Amino acid sequence: MSKYNIANSTKEQREKYVVDALAINSLGAEPLTKENRDLLQSYVDGKIELKDLRKKIINKYKKH
């Protein structure tokens, strides 16, 4: 999982990781909300680690 860390990846790599994940998501999951897409962009931009992003999304759905 460390290859996905901001320190170990370029913005271009993170962008590809997200594009690949979105492609998999499109095979049958619900479309992402704007809020979740914005969180993914924060990861691509190097503002939030993937593990923290995942926690935020999980916590958001636990509250509902």
SULFENZI-V387615 format. One record per backbone hydrogen bond with DSSP energy under -1.0 kcal/mol. NH is the residue of the N-H (numbers start at 1). CO is the residue of the C=O. Records with the same first field share a line. If there is no record, write none. Layout:
BEGIN
NH = CO + CO
END
This chain:
BEGIN
4 = 1
5 = 2
9 = 6
14 = 10
15 = 11
16 = 12
17 = 13
18 = 14
19 = 15
20 = 16
21 = 17
22 = 18
23 = 19
24 = 20
25 = 21
26 = 22
27 = 24
28 = 25
29 = 25
37 = 33
38 = 34
39 = 35
40 = 36
41 = 37
42 = 38
43 = 39
44 = 40
45 = 41
46 = 43
47 = 42
53 = 49
54 = 50
55 = 51
56 = 52
57 = 53
58 = 54
59 = 55
60 = 56
61 = 57
62 = 58
63 = 59
END
